[in-house]
Amino acid sequence: MMTALIVSNVLAWITVVALGLVVLALTRQVGLLHERIAPAGALTPTSGPKVGEAVDQTRYTTLAGGDLVLGGHHDASRLLLFVSPTCPVCKGLVPVARRLASQEGLDLAFASDGDNLLEHERYVDEMELAAHPYVLSQPLGISFGVSKLPFAVLIDTNGVLAAKGLVNTREHLESLLEAAESGVPTLQAHLATAEEQR
């Protein structure tokens, strides 16, 4: 009886040590995978104007009756965020975009399409967007290749498209700013260049 108890205890300890070694090996593999997989920035569509191209100077009328001019020279870079009142991700991203624009000194504007003016006016009130231009224009979205929301476009002070892409998080928005600062249109393009250099 005592021998069986000792043998089972020894087998249990051997099993615990073996499982501990397996967990350590798996942890190491997860760490290696984390290093090899680069973070994903904003997903950049292939349609619409390319990063680095000048944006045609165009004037749009905002919901408040003012003007929003895209393209041409401006004092600050403009972040244009395409949103929709029915998009739940947009509702979470709007406050993030406002904070980021304030921190980075960007002119922030919002755009959407749709013909229900009342719904958009309620959305502007609900999300406290009255301080920012809000444009309803389907051609504007088409011109930038917007296919999914939320979508952001960054236009530099010279009216050149600095970055664009599908943005779901603050990190995606920040990746647009990083792309503009580095002169590399997307994170994926940077990784491809780094791979070619190796």
C-alpha positions, -999 to +999 in steps of 0.1 A: +000+000+000+028+024+009+047+016-022+017+024-044+013+057-027+049+066-032+048+055-069+016+076-075+032+106-058+063+103-079+043+100-111+022+130-101+053+151-096+068+140-129+035+150-147+035+184-130+071+191-140+064+179-176+034+202-178+054+231-164+080+225-192+053+224-218+038+257-206+073+273-207+078+261-242+044+274-253+050+308-236+083+311-255+066+303-288+039+329-282+066+354-275+084+346-308+051+349-327+044+382-311+077+396-322+073+383-358+038+395-363+039+433-368+010+454-356-015+463-382-022+499-390-053+513-407-064+492-437-057+512-468-080+506-498-066+506-533-094+527-548-095+565-547-066+589-547-032+576-538-012+588-508+010+616-519-014+630-545-028+665-543-065+666-532-086+687-556-097+719-540-134+715-534-159+734-513-186+716-494-215+730-474-218+718-438-249+709-419-245+742-400-245+762-433-208+769-433-181+759-457-156+731-456-127+734-481-107+703-489-074+707-508-053+737-512-031+753-485-043+753-449-027+763-416-031+728-401-035+693-414-071+681-416-084+648-403-116+639-422-135+611-404-163+594-423-190+582-399-227+572-398-254+576-371-261+539-374-224+528-370-217+516-334-179+516-339-181+553-351-198+563-319-169+549-299-143+564-322-157+600-324-145+610-289-112+594-296-108+614-328-117+646-310-091+641-283-064+630-308-071+660-331-069+683-301-036+668-289-020+668-324-033+703-335-054+689-364-085+704-380-111+677-375-141+674-398-168+647-402-185+634-433-213+611-441-238+603-468-275+597-465-305+618-471-321+618-436-310+653-426-328+651-392-310+619-383-277+635-389-286+667-370-296+645-340-263+626-343-243+659-343-262+669-311-258+635-295-221+633-302-214+670-295-199+676-329-213+712-334-178+726-331-166+706-361-177+708-397-201+680-406-207+674-443-233+652-460-219+642-494-220+608-511-196+620-539-170+630-512-169+594-499-168+580-534-139+603-543-118+589-514-127+553-520-147+549-488-163+515-487-166+508-450-169+529-419-153+544-399-129+557-425-103+585-420-085+607-444-055+629-434-047+659-457-016+678-450-012+716-449-004+717-486-035+699-496-017+666-503-033+633-492-010+622-464-028+590-453-061+573-455-077+541-443-103+521-424-100+530-387-116+511-358-094+521-329-072+549-316-042+529-328-055+529-364-059+567-362-024+571-348-010+549-376-024+574-401-004+602-383+027+580-382+024+573-419+022+610-426+052+618-404+074+590-418+064+595-454+055+558-457+018+554-468+011+523-448+026+500-422+023+472-447+044+492-473+070+498-447+073+461-439+075+453-476+103+478-480+122+464-449+118+429-463+132+439-497+162+455-480+170+423-461 
